[in-house]
Amino acid sequence: MFCVPSTEFGAIMNITKGGLVLFSANSNSSCMELSKRIAERLGVEMGKVQVYQEPNRETRVQIQESVRGKDVFIIQTVSKDVNTTIMELLIMVYACKTSCAKSIIGVIPYFPYSKQCKMRKRGSIVSKLLASMMCKAGLTHLITMDLHQKEIQGFFNIPVDNLRASPFLLQYIQEEIPDYRNAVIVAKSPASAKRAQSFAERLRLGIAVIHGEAQDAESDMVDGRHSPPTAKYVAAIHPSLEIPMLIPKEKPPITVVGDVGGRIAIIVDDIIDDVDTFLAAAETLKERGAYKIFVMATHGLLSSDAPRLIEESAIDEVVVTNTIPHEIQKLQCPKIKTVDISMILSEAIRRIHNGESMSYLFRNIGVDD
């Protein structure tokens, strides 16, 4: 397990050189809680800046202190209005660039539009577009956490540090689930199996995989070449030429590969947004004999009526980190618990500002993690 002891971080957290400025790019006050926690751990004051919406819904940013020659860290947590969040970040980055900041580092724990990182029919790879916009605005470095696909790092032409929340989630399992030795780590689909395997190997637990659920929209027809040729090209194909067609996928009935009977089931994933697949997985696990069900995820978007659905479901507890603010959802559903990850973000900021190696934060992380 690669959990970082809190005492070790606490002993070094306040050691920062001068010339560091910490900004929050959120105009929504509920999104500033993480920024305040990071500033407190670093022992610095939040930078003075005004971010607000004009009556015509334009975003305005006014930096109220000098950033010339300084390392500027802009913390941006994603609110419900994700497009406004992006504009706030881009305008603040550009404002710092034109104010002669030495470097501009974006701290974006949850990278928005990360699910749109593959081509779907005549769609677009929005993650690539967003990465290009951030670089063009003036971002020189990015700190993020648990990207939906690690390959998104390749969309940037600047350094990207993709931190992991799994040490904190593993620590939660060990400290808050008394009988976790009787647990099994569950992947709700084969696509989540690698993450489940990583958790299971570190906790020395078994693994189970649910297979056969309804086709996931994210993996359905992502190749981008499904349109038939137009009529004028069909006639041009030689009559003797027969191109073999790919057999369509047909998923089998739901099966659980692995034993969950009489065990605690811990479903792991990177994002929990639309909870339908998690609820279906929980029902399947209950039918197979699991007596307690936990859901662990890094990013808790919990959109729409997710809190109500979770409260009424077979899930006993949903554990997410504070990469995204979800205080309102917690009031609606007591089953939702939060793990604070400000510690690792603070240490990443401190190390980058002081020119120290980041390898300490990636200890024991393999290629597949």
C-alpha positions as CSV (number, residue, x, y, z in Angstrom):
1,M,0.0,0.0,0.0
2,F,1.3,3.5,-0.8
3,C,-0.6,5.6,1.8
4,V,1.3,8.6,2.9
5,P,1.5,9.2,6.7
6,S,-0.1,12.4,7.7
7,T,2.6,13.2,10.3
8,E,5.3,13.2,7.6
9,F,3.4,15.7,5.5
10,G,2.5,17.8,8.4
11,A,6.1,18.2,9.4
12,I,7.2,19.7,6.1
13,M,4.1,21.4,4.8
14,N,4.9,24.9,5.8
15,I,8.4,24.9,4.3
16,T,7.9,27.0,1.2
17,K,10.1,29.6,-0.4
18,G,8.8,33.1,-1.2
19,G,7.2,34.1,-4.4
20,L,4.2,31.8,-4.2
21,V,0.7,33.0,-4.9
22,L,-2.4,30.9,-4.4
23,F,-5.6,31.8,-6.2
24,S,-9.1,30.3,-6.2
25,A,-10.7,30.8,-9.6
26,N,-14.2,30.0,-8.4
27,S,-16.9,32.6,-8.2
28,N,-19.1,30.1,-6.3
29,S,-18.2,30.3,-2.6
30,S,-19.2,26.6,-2.0
31,C,-16.3,25.6,-4.3
32,M,-13.6,27.4,-2.3
33,E,-13.5,25.0,0.6
34,L,-10.7,22.9,-0.9
35,S,-8.7,26.1,-1.7
36,K,-8.9,27.2,1.9
37,R,-7.8,23.8,3.2
38,I,-4.8,23.8,0.8
39,A,-3.8,27.4,1.8
40,E,-4.0,26.4,5.5
41,R,-1.8,23.4,5.0
42,L,0.8,25.5,3.1
43,G,0.7,28.2,5.7
44,V,0.0,30.9,3.2
45,E,-2.9,33.4,2.6
46,M,-5.2,33.1,-0.4
47,G,-4.3,35.6,-3.1
48,K,-6.6,38.6,-3.5
49,V,-8.8,38.3,-6.6
50,Q,-12.3,39.0,-7.6
51,V,-14.2,36.5,-9.9
52,Y,-17.8,37.3,-10.7
53,Q,-20.4,37.3,-13.4
54,E,-21.6,40.4,-15.1
55,P,-25.3,41.0,-15.5
56,N,-25.0,39.8,-19.1
57,R,-23.4,36.5,-17.8
58,E,-19.9,37.4,-18.9
59,T,-17.1,36.3,-16.5
60,R,-14.9,39.0,-15.1
61,V,-11.6,38.4,-13.2
62,Q,-9.7,41.2,-11.4
63,I,-6.4,40.3,-9.8
64,Q,-5.8,42.6,-6.9
65,E,-2.1,42.0,-6.1
66,S,1.1,41.8,-8.0
67,V,2.0,38.4,-9.5
68,R,5.1,39.6,-11.5
69,G,7.9,37.1,-11.4
70,K,5.9,34.8,-9.1
71,D,4.8,31.1,-9.2
72,V,1.0,31.4,-9.4
73,F,-1.1,28.3,-8.5
74,I,-4.8,28.6,-9.6
75,I,-7.1,26.1,-7.8
76,Q,-10.3,25.4,-9.7
77,T,-12.9,22.9,-8.5
78,V,-15.7,22.1,-10.8
79,S,-19.2,23.4,-9.9
80,K,-22.5,22.4,-11.4
81,D,-22.1,25.1,-14.1
82,V,-19.0,23.4,-15.7
83,N,-18.7,25.8,-18.6
84,T,-18.6,28.9,-16.4
85,T,-16.0,27.1,-14.3
86,I,-13.8,26.6,-17.4
87,M,-14.2,30.3,-18.5
88,E,-13.2,31.4,-15.0
89,L,-10.1,29.4,-15.1
90,L,-9.1,30.4,-18.7
91,I,-9.6,34.1,-18.0
92,M,-7.6,34.0,-14.7
93,V,-4.8,32.1,-16.4
94,Y,-4.6,34.7,-19.2
95,A,-4.8,37.6,-16.7
96,C,-1.8,36.1,-14.8
97,K,0.1,35.6,-18.1
98,T,-0.4,39.2,-19.1
99,S,0.6,40.3,-15.6
100,C,4.1,38.7,-16.1
101,A,3.7,35.8,-13.8
102,K,6.8,33.6,-13.8
103,S,4.8,30.3,-14.0
104,I,1.1,29.5,-13.9
105,I,0.2,26.1,-12.5
106,G,-3.4,24.9,-12.7
107,V,-4.6,22.8,-9.8
108,I,-7.7,21.1,-11.2
109,P,-8.5,18.0,-9.1
110,Y,-11.3,16.9,-11.5
111,F,-10.6,17.6,-15.1
112,P,-13.9,18.5,-16.8
113,Y,-15.0,16.8,-20.0
114,S,-12.6,14.0,-19.2
115,K,-15.3,11.4,-20.3
116,Q,-15.2,13.0,-23.8
117,C,-11.7,11.8,-24.6
118,K,-12.6,9.4,-27.5
119,M,-14.1,9.9,-30.9
120,R,-17.8,8.9,-31.1
121,K,-19.2,8.9,-34.6
122,R,-19.2,12.5,-35.9
123,G,-18.5,13.9,-32.4
124,S,-15.3,15.5,-31.2
125,I,-12.6,14.8,-28.6
126,V,-13.5,17.7,-26.3
127,S,-10.7,16.9,-23.7
128,K,-8.2,17.7,-26.4
129,L,-9.9,20.9,-27.2
130,L,-9.9,21.9,-23.5
131,A,-6.3,21.0,-23.1
132,S,-5.3,23.2,-26.1
133,M,-7.4,26.1,-24.7
134,M,-5.6,25.9,-21.3
135,C,-2.2,25.8,-22.9
136,K,-3.0,28.7,-25.3
137,A,-4.3,30.8,-22.3
138,G,-0.9,30.5,-20.7
139,L,-0.9,27.5,-18.3
140,T,2.6,26.2,-17.8
141,H,1.9,23.1,-15.6
142,L,-1.1,21.1,-14.6
143,I,-1.8,19.2,-11.3
144,T,-4.9,16.9,-11.5
145,M,-6.1,13.7,-9.9
146,D,-7.2,10.4,-11.3
147,L,-7.8,11.3,-14.9
148,H,-10.6,9.3,-16.5
149,Q,-8.1,8.0,-19.0
150,K,-4.4,8.5,-18.4
151,E,-3.8,9.1,-22.1
152,I,-5.4,12.6,-21.6
153,Q,-2.0,13.7,-20.4
154,G,-0.8,13.4,-24.0
155,F,-3.3,16.1,-25.1
156,F,-1.2,18.7,-23.3
157,N,2.1,20.2,-24.4
158,I,3.0,21.1,-20.8
159,P,3.9,18.9,-17.8
160,V,1.0,17.1,-16.2
161,D,1.1,15.5,-12.8
162,N,-1.8,13.0,-12.5
163,L,-2.0,12.4,-8.7
164,R,-3.8,9.4,-7.2
165,A,-6.5,9.4,-4.5
166,S,-6.3,5.6,-3.9
167,P,-3.9,5.9,-0.9
168,F,-6.6,7.9,0.9
169,L,-9.4,5.5,-0.1
170,L,-7.3,2.5,0.9
171,Q,-6.7,4.1,4.3
172,Y,-10.4,4.7,4.7
173,I,-11.2,1.1,4.0
174,Q,-8.6,-0.1,6.6
175,E,-9.6,2.4,9.3
176,E,-13.4,2.8,8.8
177,I,-14.5,-0.7,7.7
178,P,-13.9,-2.9,10.8
179,D,-14.3,-6.2,9.0
180,Y,-12.6,-5.3,5.8
181,R,-10.6,-8.5,5.8
182,N,-13.9,-10.2,4.9
183,A,-14.4,-7.9,1.9
184,V,-14.1,-8.4,-1.8
185,I,-13.2,-5.7,-4.3
186,V,-15.8,-5.5,-7.1
187,A,-15.5,-4.0,-10.6
188,K,-19.0,-3.1,-11.9
189,S,-17.8,-3.8,-15.4
190,P,-14.8,-5.4,-17.1
191,A,-13.6,-1.9,-17.9
192,S,-13.1,-1.2,-14.2
193,A,-11.2,-4.5,-13.5
194,K,-7.7,-3.0,-13.5
195,R,-8.6,-0.5,-10.8
196,A,-10.3,-3.2,-8.8
197,Q,-7.3,-5.4,-9.2
198,S,-5.0,-2.6,-7.9
199,F,-7.1,-2.2,-4.8
200,A,-7.4,-5.9,-4.2
201,E,-3.7,-6.5,-4.5
202,R,-2.8,-3.7,-2.1
203,L,-5.4,-4.8,0.5
204,R,-4.6,-8.6,0.0
205,L,-8.3,-9.2,-0.9
206,G,-10.2,-11.1,-3.5
207,I,-11.7,-9.6,-6.6
208,A,-15.1,-10.0,-8.4
209,V,-16.2,-8.6,-11.7
210,I,-19.8,-8.1,-12.9
211,H,-20.2,-8.9,-16.5
212,G,-23.2,-8.8,-18.8
213,E,-24.9,-5.5,-17.8
214,A,-26.4,-3.2,-20.4
215,Q,-24.0,-1.8,-23.0
216,D,-22.3,1.2,-21.5
217,A,-22.7,4.4,-23.6
218,E,-19.1,5.3,-23.1
219,S,-17.7,2.2,-24.8
220,D,-20.4,1.9,-27.4
221,M,-19.2,2.8,-30.9
222,V,-16.2,4.9,-30.0
223,D,-14.2,4.1,-33.1
224,G,-15.7,7.0,-35.2
225,R,-16.0,5.0,-38.4
226,H,-19.5,3.5,-38.3
227,S,-21.2,5.6,-41.0
228,P,-22.0,3.7,-44.2
229,P,-20.5,5.1,-47.4
230,T,-22.8,7.4,-49.4
231,A,-24.7,5.9,-52.4
232,K,-22.3,7.2,-55.0
233,Y,-19.4,5.4,-53.5
234,V,-21.2,2.1,-53.0
235,A,-21.5,1.6,-56.7
236,A,-17.7,2.2,-57.1
237,I,-16.9,-0.9,-55.0
238,H,-15.9,-3.9,-57.2
239,P,-18.7,-6.5,-57.3
240,S,-16.3,-9.3,-56.4
241,L,-14.9,-7.4,-53.4
242,E,-16.6,-8.6,-50.2
243,I,-15.4,-6.8,-47.0
244,P,-16.0,-8.9,-43.9
245,M,-18.3,-7.2,-41.4
246,L,-17.6,-7.1,-37.7
247,I,-20.1,-9.2,-35.8
248,P,-22.2,-7.0,-33.5
249,K,-21.6,-7.3,-29.8
250,E,-24.3,-9.1,-27.7
251,K,-23.7,-9.1,-23.9
252,P,-24.6,-12.3,-22.0
253,P,-27.0,-12.3,-19.0
254,I,-25.5,-10.6,-15.9
255,T,-23.0,-12.8,-14.1
256,V,-20.6,-12.2,-11.2
257,V,-17.2,-13.6,-11.7
258,G,-16.0,-14.3,-8.2
259,D,-17.5,-15.2,-4.8
260,V,-19.3,-12.4,-2.9
261,G,-21.6,-14.6,-0.8
262,G,-21.4,-13.6,2.9
263,R,-18.8,-10.9,2.1
264,I,-18.6,-7.1,2.2
265,A,-18.6,-5.9,-1.4
266,I,-16.6,-2.8,-2.2
267,I,-17.3,-1.4,-5.7
268,V,-14.4,0.9,-6.9
269,D,-14.4,3.4,-9.8
270,D,-13.0,6.8,-10.7
271,I,-16.2,8.7,-11.2
272,I,-19.7,8.4,-9.7
273,D,-22.2,10.6,-11.6
274,D,-25.2,8.8,-13.0
275,V,-25.7,6.2,-10.3
276,D,-27.9,3.8,-12.3
277,T,-25.1,1.3,-13.0
278,F,-23.9,1.4,-9.4
279,L,-27.5,0.7,-8.2
280,A,-27.8,-2.2,-10.6
281,A,-24.5,-3.6,-9.5
282,A,-25.6,-3.3,-5.8
283,E,-28.8,-5.2,-6.5
284,T,-26.9,-8.0,-8.3
285,L,-24.4,-8.3,-5.4
286,K,-27.2,-8.4,-2.9
287,E,-28.8,-11.2,-4.9
288,R,-25.5,-13.1,-4.8
289,G,-25.3,-12.9,-1.0
290,A,-23.2,-9.8,-0.2
291,Y,-24.3,-8.5,3.2
292,K,-22.9,-5.0,3.0
293,I,-22.1,-2.8,-0.1
294,F,-19.7,0.1,-0.3
295,V,-19.0,2.3,-3.3
296,M,-15.6,4.1,-3.5
297,A,-14.8,6.7,-6.1
298,T,-12.4,9.6,-6.5
299,H,-14.8,12.1,-8.1
300,G,-18.3,12.4,-6.7
301,L,-20.3,14.4,-9.3
302,L,-23.6,12.9,-8.0
303,S,-25.7,14.7,-10.6
304,S,-29.5,15.1,-10.7
305,D,-31.3,13.0,-8.1
306,A,-28.4,10.7,-7.4
307,P,-28.5,11.4,-3.6
308,R,-32.2,10.2,-3.4
309,L,-31.5,7.1,-5.5
310,I,-28.5,6.2,-3.3
311,E,-30.6,6.7,-0.1
312,E,-33.3,4.4,-1.4
313,S,-30.9,1.7,-2.7
314,A,-29.1,-1.4,-1.4
315,I,-25.9,0.6,-1.1
316,D,-24.8,1.1,2.5
317,E,-22.2,3.8,2.0
318,V,-20.7,5.9,-0.8
319,V,-17.2,7.2,-0.2
320,V,-15.8,10.0,-2.4
321,T,-13.1,12.6,-2.1
322,N,-13.5,16.4,-2.0
323,T,-12.1,17.0,-5.5
324,I,-15.7,18.2,-6.2
325,P,-17.9,20.0,-3.6
326,H,-20.9,17.9,-2.6
327,E,-22.1,19.3,0.7
328,I,-25.6,19.7,-0.5
329,Q,-25.7,16.1,-1.7
330,K,-24.5,15.0,1.8
331,L,-27.4,16.8,3.4
332,Q,-29.8,14.9,1.1
333,C,-28.1,11.5,1.7
334,P,-26.3,10.6,5.0
335,K,-24.8,7.6,3.2
336,I,-22.4,9.9,1.3
337,K,-19.0,10.2,3.1
338,T,-16.0,12.4,2.2
339,V,-12.3,11.8,2.2
340,D,-10.1,14.9,2.3
341,I,-7.3,14.9,-0.3
342,S,-6.0,18.5,0.3
343,M,-2.9,17.0,1.8
344,I,-1.5,15.5,-1.4
345,L,-2.4,18.6,-3.4
346,S,-0.7,20.8,-0.9
347,E,2.5,18.7,-1.0
348,A,2.5,18.8,-4.8
349,I,2.2,22.6,-4.8
350,R,5.0,22.8,-2.3
351,R,7.3,20.5,-4.2
352,I,6.8,22.2,-7.6
353,H,7.3,25.7,-6.1
354,N,10.5,24.6,-4.3
355,G,11.8,22.7,-7.4
356,E,11.8,19.3,-5.6
357,S,11.2,16.0,-7.2
358,M,7.6,14.8,-7.5
359,S,8.5,11.1,-7.5
360,Y,7.8,10.8,-3.8
361,L,4.1,11.3,-4.5
362,F,4.1,8.4,-7.1
363,R,5.8,5.7,-5.0
364,N,4.7,2.2,-5.7
365,I,2.4,3.3,-8.5
366,G,2.7,1.0,-11.5
367,V,1.9,1.5,-15.2
368,D,-1.6,0.0,-14.8
369,D,-2.5,2.1,-11.7
